[in-house]
Amino acid sequence: MHSRHLTHLLFLFLALLVIAATLPAAAQGNAGAKLDATVPAGDFPVAVGVNSRTSKVYVPNNSSPSVTVIDERTKTSKTVADVGGSFPNAIAVNSVTNKTYVANTGSGNILVIDGATNHQTEVTDPNGGFPLAVAVDQVLNKIYVANYTTNNITVIDGTNNSTTTVADPNAKGPRCIAVNPITHMVYVGNDQTGNITIIDGLTRTTSTVADPNASGPFAVDVNPVTNRVYFANFGSSNVTVLDATTDNTTTVTDPKSFNPVGIVVNPLTNKIYAVAQFPANVTVIDGATNQTTTVTNPLANQGQAIALDSLVNKIYVANFLSNNVTVVDGTTNQVSATVADPKAKAPYALRADPRTHRVFVANSQSANVTVIDGSR
């Protein structure tokens, strides 16, 4: 690894330690959560993006098509039409530039929302198609879009919305994507081959890494402190761990869980959390040893998505069939609460705001967003 990358990693690690040390004692040790509000959204909300700097939350509505913008402070919402797109599916926020990027799976383009004005711009890559995932490198102001049917990645320059297409000849069905903000490496899970495409964000060159035990990588997250990447493999009971320094892979299996569909990393604790559909368990992976712990909740049915508030060490799981959210205390690896919103149906996606410790849950079949107060 380059010396500048090592320096960046050291600064990040020290910054994380400072953040953890300055948290109030109540915030670090309080594991409760409660229902705060229910906010209207558009038809079939399927994703959540949070801009902590502006206290705005963005929710793509797959069937409208539209994007609901929620003001955290007032808990009010405004839904804006996605005029040039269809079936908005995934979202990523650049809080530095105050821009939000929505992947329109049906129309094959990307909706760019200016957070200051809600002005919309449609960006199209003529070589891309059926975008399923989007990730942002806030430092380089680059946006990466995984195009499932064209087997390539669209790179958007955030300064002028120009596009470049990057292809890996060994990739098929790119399904999930994540960026290491320190090394600027991009990691893509390919659904139909089970392998990993690695893109150098500085040179845009690609390489491929295979895990013989992987099937259908469905979600990915990065620990920039340890320089490891974690893939949840749908259709199995395992998680692929990529050591991004050596490009070696390890398979971590939890026989108590099947079909992992979401994964998040807490760089403060070096713990990784994967949610499975059947049953709706949470697999906790110790990043130092790859040892696993399984967290169960008898009130949960079909885990659909997972989110993390690293500063208070809480993990949240949206349970699609039981219409509730599991709250896991990251210190004890125990379920500390199950939050149900009587107005919500089929929670599909969720995300936490680490500044306010609120969690926003997109309820796909009730056209609304549940707000959970996690500061308790």
VOGU-3710 file (C-alpha; in Angstrom, 3 decimals, decimal comma):
1> mhsrhlthll> 0,000/0,000/0,000  1,251/3,518/-0,781  2,622/5,522/2,145  -0,007/8,213/1,648  -2,736/5,597/2,030  -1,168/4,403/5,280  -1,035/7,987/6,511  -4,691/8,509/5,633  -5,634/5,318/7,444  -3,770/6,436/10,555
11> flflallvia> -5,522/9,811/10,570  -8,908/8,141/10,079  -8,298/5,717/12,912  -7,268/8,517/15,265  -10,332/10,548/14,254  -12,621/7,612/15,002  -11,045/7,185/18,418  -11,566/10,864/19,190  -15,233/10,681/18,151  -15,838/7,661/20,359
21> atlpaaaqgn> -14,089/9,239/23,338  -16,108/12,438/23,138  -19,530/10,798/23,026  -21,664/11,397/26,108  -21,772/8,422/28,448  -25,536/8,099/28,032  -25,225/7,937/24,263  -22,596/5,176/24,384  -24,441/2,948/26,811  -28,116/3,482/26,026
31> agakldatvp> -29,546/0,707/23,883  -33,206/1,677/23,665  -35,148/3,071/20,728  -38,696/4,296/20,223  -41,115/5,211/17,483  -40,821/8,922/16,756  -43,015/9,700/13,736  -44,515/8,453/10,480  -43,909/10,624/7,421  -45,785/10,307/4,099
41> agdfpvavgv> -43,832/9,195/1,026  -44,581/8,215/-2,561  -45,631/4,871/-3,960  -43,387/1,931/-3,028  -40,405/3,589/-1,278  -37,401/1,283/-1,620  -34,261/3,094/-0,417  -33,080/5,798/1,978  -30,294/8,375/1,704  -29,343/10,714/4,549
51> nsrtskvyvp> -27,475/14,008/4,403  -26,453/14,686/7,997  -25,057/18,109/7,134  -28,377/19,449/5,910  -30,735/17,252/7,988  -32,420/16,075/4,786  -33,482/12,526/3,998  -34,097/11,270/0,446  -36,379/8,337/-0,359  -36,794/7,000/-3,928
61> nnsspsvtvi> -40,313/5,790/-4,663  -40,047/2,944/-7,120  -43,564/2,979/-8,559  -44,256/6,728/-8,676  -41,510/7,443/-9,941  -40,456/10,175/-7,525  -38,201/11,059/-4,620  -39,518/12,114/-1,227  -37,425/14,724/0,585  -37,855/14,733/4,373
71> dertktsktv> -36,779/17,575/6,650  -35,498/15,941/9,836  -36,099/19,025/11,948  -39,774/19,420/11,114  -40,505/15,794/10,139  -42,333/17,022/7,070  -41,908/15,714/3,549  -42,101/16,902/-0,027  -42,294/14,495/-2,944  -40,750/15,601/-6,224
81> advggsfpna> -41,409/13,819/-9,513  -38,569/11,997/-11,233  -39,545/13,373/-14,626  -36,899/11,649/-16,749  -36,667/8,363/-14,925  -38,547/5,200/-14,130  -38,291/2,691/-11,274  -35,845/4,581/-9,025  -34,138/1,863/-7,050  -30,928/2,880/-5,256
91> iavnsvtnkt> -29,492/6,054/-3,763  -26,255/7,631/-2,552  -25,608/11,059/-1,045  -22,561/13,283/-1,314  -22,913/15,462/1,773  -19,860/17,520/0,797  -21,386/18,770/-2,459  -24,993/18,464/-1,234  -25,904/16,283/-4,217  -27,978/13,110/-4,193
101> yvantgsgni> -27,768/10,396/-6,834  -30,644/8,035/-7,624  -30,290/5,019/-9,900  -33,316/4,687/-12,207  -33,402/0,991/-13,027  -36,197/1,190/-15,584  -34,923/4,126/-17,643  -31,237/3,322/-17,182  -30,200/6,800/-16,087  -29,165/8,591/-12,904
111> lvidgatnhq> -31,162/11,354/-11,257  -29,009/14,069/-9,669  -30,755/16,211/-7,048  -29,282/19,520/-5,888  -29,962/19,574/-2,159  -30,082/23,375/-2,017  -32,785/23,800/-4,659  -34,198/20,292/-5,322  -33,317/20,961/-8,959  -33,015/17,709/-10,914
121> tevtdpnggf> -30,634/16,660/-13,653  -30,759/13,361/-15,525  -27,398/11,787/-16,369  -27,224/9,007/-18,963  -24,368/6,687/-19,855  -25,104/5,338/-23,366  -23,121/2,205/-22,496  -24,966/1,498/-19,252  -28,209/-0,276/-18,506  -30,385/-1,418/-15,595
131> plavavdqvl> -28,447/0,358/-12,813  -28,958/-1,428/-9,497  -26,490/0,200/-7,107  -24,703/3,506/-6,648  -21,819/4,653/-4,426  -19,998/7,945/-3,912  -16,361/8,830/-3,305  -16,863/12,163/-1,541  -13,154/13,020/-1,589  -12,725/12,653/-5,348
141> nkiyvanytt> -16,335/13,675/-6,083  -16,835/10,584/-8,221  -20,039/8,539/-8,397  -20,021/4,850/-9,332  -23,073/3,077/-10,754  -23,351/-0,700/-11,160  -25,118/-1,567/-14,443  -26,558/-5,059/-14,122  -27,450/-5,945/-17,708  -24,531/-4,259/-19,485
151> nnitvidgtn> -21,945/-5,711/-17,081  -20,108/-2,450/-16,504  -19,738/0,515/-14,173  -20,635/4,109/-14,956  -18,303/6,685/-13,400  -19,845/10,139/-13,044  -17,659/13,189/-12,483  -19,575/15,127/-9,833  -18,177/18,459/-10,990  -19,789/18,386/-14,446
161> nstttvadpn> -21,873/15,149/-14,615  -19,741/13,750/-17,430  -19,604/9,946/-17,632  -17,008/7,264/-18,286  -17,710/3,558/-18,624  -15,453/1,017/-16,898  -15,782/-2,672/-17,757  -14,330/-5,836/-16,239  -14,275/-8,644/-18,854  -14,717/-11,203/-16,074
171> akgprciavn> -17,787/-9,502/-14,578  -21,387/-10,397/-15,104  -24,373/-8,908/-13,306  -22,778/-6,246/-11,068  -25,193/-6,058/-8,148  -23,579/-4,108/-5,291  -20,849/-1,507/-4,997  -18,843/0,292/-2,290  -15,925/2,718/-2,111  -12,995/2,872/0,279
181> pithmvyvgn> -12,758/6,650/0,922  -9,104/6,381/1,946  -7,606/4,286/-0,855  -10,244/5,314/-3,438  -10,613/1,698/-4,505  -14,069/0,591/-5,647  -15,447/-2,888/-4,973  -18,216/-4,483/-7,016  -19,977/-7,771/-6,332  -21,012/-9,620/-9,495
191> dqtgnitiid> -24,232/-11,525/-8,997  -23,938/-13,984/-11,874  -20,280/-14,938/-11,493  -19,823/-14,565/-7,734  -16,547/-12,732/-8,217  -15,394/-9,259/-7,212  -14,415/-6,439/-9,555  -11,886/-3,991/-8,112  -11,595/-0,560/-9,720  -8,770/1,842/-8,955
201> gltrttstva> -10,573/5,165/-8,599  -7,439/7,085/-9,565  -6,492/5,161/-12,717  -9,822/3,370/-13,470  -7,991/0,126/-14,109  -9,752/-3,077/-13,047  -8,872/-6,439/-11,578  -10,913/-9,489/-10,609  -10,861/-11,557/-7,429  -12,770/-14,828/-7,110
211> dpnasgpfav> -14,129/-16,529/-4,001  -14,964/-20,148/-4,914  -17,526/-20,268/-2,101  -19,393/-17,110/-3,091  -22,780/-17,089/-4,754  -24,703/-13,989/-5,696  -22,984/-11,173/-3,761  -25,936/-9,008/-2,806  -24,522/-6,293/-0,533  -21,100/-4,911/0,341
221> dvnpvtnrvy> -19,444/-2,644/2,893  -15,875/-1,518/3,571  -13,841/-1,089/6,732  -11,376/1,672/5,747  -9,401/1,226/8,981  -8,530/-2,445/8,386  -8,777/-2,214/4,589  -11,130/-5,182/4,426  -14,269/-5,535/2,325  -17,293/-7,662/3,233
231> fanfgssnvt> -19,801/-9,177/0,809  -23,135/-10,745/1,810  -23,682/-13,730/-0,504  -27,323/-14,353/-1,376  -28,321/-17,982/-1,843  -25,885/-19,142/0,829  -25,084/-18,774/4,520  -21,784/-17,009/4,092  -19,954/-13,714/3,855  -16,861/-13,147/1,738
241> vldattdntt> -14,060/-11,230/3,455  -11,643/-9,570/1,055  -8,289/-8,435/2,394  -7,850/-5,472/0,081  -4,126/-5,252/0,809  -3,389/-8,755/-0,507  -6,587/-9,455/-2,493  -6,976/-12,729/-0,601  -10,472/-13,876/0,344  -11,871/-15,754/3,330
251> tvtdpksfnp> -15,327/-17,267/3,588  -17,165/-16,799/6,877  -20,210/-19,025/7,388  -23,127/-18,787/9,805  -25,130/-22,026/9,521  -27,984/-20,463/11,488  -28,716/-17,922/8,768  -29,615/-18,160/5,067  -29,792/-15,593/2,282  -27,850/-12,641/3,720
261> vgivvnpltn> -29,199/-9,506/2,028  -27,486/-6,666/3,882  -24,182/-5,959/5,576  -22,691/-3,039/7,547  -19,302/-2,423/9,160  -18,608/-0,568/12,393  -15,014/0,695/12,039  -15,003/1,873/15,656  -15,408/-1,663/16,999  -14,225/-3,696/13,989
271> kiyavaqfpa> -17,481/-5,631/14,040  -19,455/-6,571/10,946  -23,201/-7,209/10,869  -25,029/-9,217/8,204  -28,803/-9,672/8,114  -30,344/-12,823/6,675  -33,805/-13,324/5,249  -34,491/-16,764/6,677  -34,621/-16,620/9,571  -34,271/-12,891/10,234
281> nvtvidgatn> -31,050/-13,330/12,171  -28,102/-10,977/12,470  -24,661/-12,513/12,069  -21,986/-10,612/14,002  -18,454/-11,082/12,656  -15,417/-10,159/14,727  -13,206/-8,377/12,213  -10,030/-9,453/14,013  -10,774/-13,189/14,167  -13,684/-13,768/11,730
291> qtttvtnpla> -15,505/-15,532/14,551  -19,294/-15,261/14,397  -22,157/-14,714/16,830  -25,789/-15,110/15,816  -28,389/-12,696/17,165  -31,995/-13,901/16,948  -35,309/-12,131/17,395  -38,483/-14,288/17,603  -40,562/-11,227/16,683  -38,762/-10,762/13,354
301> nqgqaialds> -39,716/-12,328/10,033  -37,726/-11,993/6,796  -34,870/-9,595/7,326  -34,701/-7,182/4,418  -32,136/-4,483/5,198  -29,682/-3,401/7,868  -28,344/-0,052/9,099  -25,822/1,079/11,680  -25,391/4,040/13,981  -21,731/3,514/14,805
311> lvnkiyvanf> -21,483/6,340/17,339  -24,029/4,773/19,687  -23,205/1,224/18,559  -26,725/0,246/17,509  -27,756/-1,945/14,626  -31,203/-1,748/13,014  -32,866/-4,416/10,875  -35,970/-3,911/8,728  -38,146/-7,048/8,902  -40,295/-7,225/5,778
321> lsnnvtvvdg> -42,983/-9,710/6,809  -43,315/-8,847/10,503  -43,618/-5,104/9,819  -41,124/-4,106/12,484  -37,516/-3,127/13,134  -35,070/-5,070/15,281  -32,655/-3,004/17,383  -29,414/-4,745/18,380  -27,076/-3,459/21,078  -23,625/-3,701/19,538
331> ttnqvsatva> -21,968/-3,917/22,937  -23,869/-6,961/24,163  -24,956/-8,507/20,834  -28,478/-8,697/22,225  -31,795/-7,472/20,875  -32,570/-4,365/22,921  -35,885/-3,444/21,294  -38,349/-4,292/18,564  -39,972/-1,171/17,155  -43,299/-1,480/15,334
341> dpkakapyal> -45,106/1,323/13,538  -48,856/0,570/13,245  -48,973/2,694/10,078  -46,130/0,823/8,400  -46,206/-2,205/6,138  -43,346/-4,162/4,545  -40,261/-2,175/5,677  -37,798/-2,441/2,815  -34,825/-0,169/3,513  -33,470/1,972/6,323
351> radprthrvf> -30,623/4,268/7,237  -29,427/6,034/10,388  -28,352/9,640/10,815  -25,304/9,478/13,139  -25,700/13,128/14,084  -29,266/12,951/15,391  -29,403/9,173/16,032  -32,671/8,956/14,147  -33,366/6,035/11,846  -35,507/6,324/8,720
361> vansqsanvt> -37,356/3,259/7,458  -38,882/3,089/3,972  -42,122/1,085/4,150  -42,710/-0,260/0,663  -46,369/-1,227/0,923  -47,689/1,667/3,012  -46,076/4,569/1,128  -44,553/6,136/4,217  -41,351/6,422/6,235  -41,051/5,435/9,880
371> vidgsr> -38,800/7,639/12,020  -37,177/5,926/15,009  -35,508/7,848/17,816  -32,379/5,893/18,696  -30,907/8,394/21,142  -32,621/6,756/24,141
//
